[in-house]
Amino acid sequence: MKSVIVFLAGTALTMAAVAKLPAPSDEAKAKAAEAAAKTAHAGKVDAYKLCKSQDKVAAHYQKGSKTASKDKKDAVATPACADPGAFVYVPAAAASAPAAAAAPAAQTAAAPAATDKKKP
């Protein structure tokens, strides 16, 4: 019974501490976004390495198999392994800034053309 009370008290104190944490700063958000991008890239690299090793095993099997000619007829075509390349991080704010600056310019260029069509 005492252990249940201690557990509940600890949970209540933990929840109170979490509730009082300040919102993350812009730097912290940027670091978190970069970490997520690195993790996603690492996943792509791992998938690429797995694909290459599977291709190597399949080639070895087909080379040594006595029924390789039959297997080649029944083989399913698979896409080639795509190399993800080196990790390059482009912050979302920097990537969307040129696009956001170009959007108003495109709207202002289209606006005079639209008004010219209305006047015969």
Order of alpha helices (4+ residues) and beta strands (2+ residues): alpha-alpha-alpha-alpha
